[in-house]
Amino acid sequence: MENETEKDKVLWQIARKRVAFKWTLFSYVIVNIMLIIVWYYSTFEVGYAYYFWPKWPILGWGIGLAFQYLNAYHGNSIFNVEKEYEKMKKDN
């Protein structure tokens, strides 16, 4: 029974990470759409050169989002010492 409780805690933690990632992804899309709209109207209304400045927040936040995705969906498997040990043991 204790093992099931421990397993439930781990599953809840994974579920929280995945939901947090989905909310962050939703925010990322909405905010970056708004930034692109601001860029579009400020660039074409004033007549400046077509420098796409929203690429910087898209890129920066996107890198952080990629790390959050890896942690939420692959965090327990990419850097898992036990799995690496079993893999090495199996190969030898």
Secondary structure, DSSP 8 states (H G I E B T S, - for coil): -HHHHHHHHHHHHHHHHHHHHHHHHHHHHHHHHHHHHHHHHHHHHHT-----TTHHHHHHHHHHHHHHHHHHHHHHHHT-HHHHHHHHHHH-
